[in-house]
Amino acid sequence: DTGDVASRLAVALDDLGRKEDGLEDALKDVHIKKKVFGGSHYKTMIPLRFAATLYKSVKKFEEAEKYYLEGLQVAVTHFEKNPVIKASNVGLWGSLC
């Protein structure tokens, strides 16, 4: 999948406790997914959430909020367009953050 290398590297660095280093790759993943799929595509939700989580973990709350809200907007837009999956995924975004 597009951006998987950056995503996996970000997760690995996070697992090693190198959250600041992981942020760079998490942001690359966000950028790649946005460029390939578009900024409001559902495939950007998880990378946005992960970037928000990493920013939160290094106490950069303004940046975390920015990525969280952007991902939430993508989720709302996606679930509005796809009401069949909305009910099963309504709690998904909150559980991811």
Secondary structure, 3 states (H helix, E strand, C coil): CCCHHHHHHHHHHHHCCCHHHHHHHHHHHHHHHHHHHCCCCHHHHHHHHHHHHHHHHCCCHHHHHHHHHHHHHHHHHHHHHCHHHHHHHCCHHHHHC
